[in-house]
Amino acid sequence: MRTLALNKNAQDNLNPNDVLTNLLDGNRRFINNTLENVDYNALVKDTVGGQYPKAVVLSCIDSRVPVEQVFDQTIGDIFVARVAGNFENTDILGSLEYSCAVAGSKLVLVLGHESCGAVKAACDGVELGNITAMLDNIIPAVKKSSEEVDGEANSSNKEFVAKTVENNVLLTIDRIREKSSILQEMEDNGDIKIVGGVYSLQTGEVTML
């Protein structure tokens, strides 16, 4: 049973590829229902004085994608930023920069998911209150998919939705690099890696893009 959280020495000795492998190994345990046993009370006490997460995951708010469980991570292991449609904005970028440049995380993972409601709404041009402005962040992916997928460019076309989910992850990664000189420089120096994947609601598997 795990009773100790990551410490600074352990974090310092990790590299981005190690962290990605660790998360994907955890995802396999999740799929196989062989999650590690942890002592949550011990981990709560062990992290009172500080935290040294190995990665930050930018995920959708979808309740069917419990990020820590999906990667079999626990208290002190990863930062998680969540917004419907897993896109970047100023606040998210600041959170990612804090995670890596200040707190020492080695990996930025943008995680989309199958049948994303926000993506479907963007595909359908939904307009409702603040949701309208939020969905504007996903429209570039919708437009890109409309050039790549045949058939109707709306949520009735499952292939179109799936491609838009992928494009939204990839375009978000591009914009993170464009908008954050801090993260771009860290990646160029090999200090971090910025990657993307898509979670399957049907199988629980994360497929890297």
Secondary structure, 3 states (H helix, E strand, C coil): CECCCCCHHHHHCCCHHHHHHHHHHHHHHHHCCCCCCECHHHHHHHCCCCCCCCEEEEECCCCCCCHHHHCCCCCCCEEEEECCCCCCCHHHHHHHHHHHHHCCCCEEEEEEECCCHHHHHHHCCCCCCCHHHHHCCCHHHHHHHHCCCCCCCCCCCHHHHHHHHHHHHHHHHHHHHHHCHHHHHHHHCCCCEEEEEEECCCCCCEEEC
